[in-house]
Amino acid sequence: MRDLRAPLEQGMEFLRESPEATGCCSSRFQQTCDAAGAPELETHALGYFLSLNHMEERAEHHPSHGAIFCAAMARYRRFGKKNQLRTWHEVFVLPAQDQAFEYVNCAPGTGLVNYFEGHRLS
């Protein structure tokens, strides 16, 4: 986990610090918890990109994504069928029209607020 987590954290940090260059609006980890709220041994990396093209461009050409891929492949080669770490990607492409986001008790300028026009509801 250590060998894969480090390049993943570096790649996500790059995305957070370079939203204009990458088209990544948000990049963060989420911790899975059980029904009582106790953390489980599972986390998810969650990122929002302005377009599928932005995400593909980073995945194909940026060294930080290459480092994540190389670390994952090294782990799979090392452990083979005994590997217990499962990784995957979920990609959602939202239609351009008729999107609605509601932010409740969020600090101004956080999340996707900076990337889209909106209005305050009273």
Secondary structure, 3 states (H helix, E strand, C coil): CHHHHHHHHHHHHHHHHCHHHHCEEEEEEEEEECCCCCEEEEEEEEEEECCHHHHHHHHHHCHHHHHHHHHHHHHHHHHHHHCCCCCCCCCCCCCCCCCCCCCCCCCCCCCCHHHCCCCCCC
